[in-house]
Amino acid sequence: MSESRKSWLAAAGIVVGVFTVYMGSLRRDQVDLGTLQAAQSGSLSGLRADRSTTVDIPIAAYFTMLSEKLKEAYVEPVTDDQKLASGAVRGMVSSLGDPRSLYMDAAEYAVYLGQQKGHFEGIGAYLDLEMAAPLNTRVIADVAKPSPSAQAANSMIPKLTVRAVVPGGPADRAGVKIGDVVDSVDGLWVVNSDELDRFRKLTRLVAEKKAAETELMALRKVLQPKLEKSILPLKARDKITIGTSGALGIVWRRGSSLLPTSINRAKSEMPGPKLEAGRLRMPLNPAGLDALKPLLTPGAKLTLDLRNNPDAAQSMLLPALELLAPKGTLAEIRGRGPVSTRPVKVTNGSQVKLDLTILADSSTGGSAAHLATILKARGLAKVVGNMPSHPYVEEHYSLPDGSGYSLVTGKLSPLPIAKGGKA
């Protein structure tokens, strides 16, 4: 065997070793974060409350018995029932493996609620967990198939992507743009599955003599130190969005370029409503709707700017539709549960006909995106701008200790206009 071939095989072995250790750690983190299922079975069959139990236990009874067992058997006294309850909620929500359905501690939840109202901490940007396509559809066919655990873990690693920037805030002053991806924070690489996929592919191609060994060596030199000093995207998001003091060294990926910045955390606010030349910049909140009401006159030509509404609260959708749409059922939320389909129904509605244009882009999310989608589908507005599809309906729930969780409860589906143009 040639010395160069021994060299690249040794290099590949080192990186694979680091990668294996890293993925084991990542798997533990992902079970905690909910990006992997901790168990394959969908039932509680075989779970036992103690060593002597041999029968299946009903789900409700199981959690009660487990709580009692923890209080009885744990080495230290367990006196905080709320802590146990919050831990159970965290585990159950995290097990869904959905980046939109997340348990949040008190600090995270306060930031989440604040952002829905336009109040920001951290660098003054909304960071989205943008999921990559699963590996079984992304990896090129000639790549060696990874182990099931590594494949599942890697396929669930999202990109931390900027979806909105507070005008005049710290990120805006540093030149951060919508679409930028966080590459590293304070010297810690934010794990990105793209480069791990690339290494697997290149290893296979070199083994098949379809790529140069020197190329693999160069990639190894880049990848190994990144894996040794890395952070998961969800933890990086907390670091960037929580807090009102202290500087962060953040490197952004914009296309093929890396852009280093130093940004100080501070409080910042999305702009309030503003009317200028027939265009209303409208945050989808009570203040925005109050600014809209006096503009709703018959035949009025109006442009609503719904940009910089990255996560408008779901509770704002119906009040907005009551002002802009006639009464009737305009859409459905299709999910599961006791009622699988819920109507989006306007009770009173508006009889005022408008010449309405909506400005929207990738910073238009949550109920703002749903509002634009419904009005466009019903022929009530023209939407200008490249707004990605946002079908998921996300609601949030508070817990007594100040924590909370978000939960995707369905997908929005606008109803077609009936013949004759009636809802």
Buried (B, 14 or more C-beta within 10 A) or exposed (E): EEEEEEBBBEBBEEBBEBBEEBBEEBBEBBBBBBBBBEEEEEEBEEBBBEEEEEEEBEEEEBBEBBBEEEEEEEEEEBEEEEEBBBBEBBBEBBBBBBBBBBBBBEBBBBBBBBBBBBBBBBBBBBBBBBBBEEBEEBBEEEBEEBEEBBBBBBBBBBBBBBBBBBEEBBBBBBEBEBBBBBBBBBEBBBBBBEBBBEBBBBBBBBBEEEBEBEEBBEBBEEBBEBBEEBBBBBBBBBBBBBBEEEEBEBBBBBEEEEBEBEBBBBBBBBEEBEBEEEBBBBBBBEBBBEBBEEBBEEEEEBBBBBBBBBBBBBEBBBEBBBBBBBBBEBBBBBBEEEEEEBEBBBEEBBEEEBEBBBBBBBBBBBBBBBBBBBBBBBEBBEBBBEBEEBBBBBBBEEBEBEBBBBBBBBEBBBBEBEEEEEB
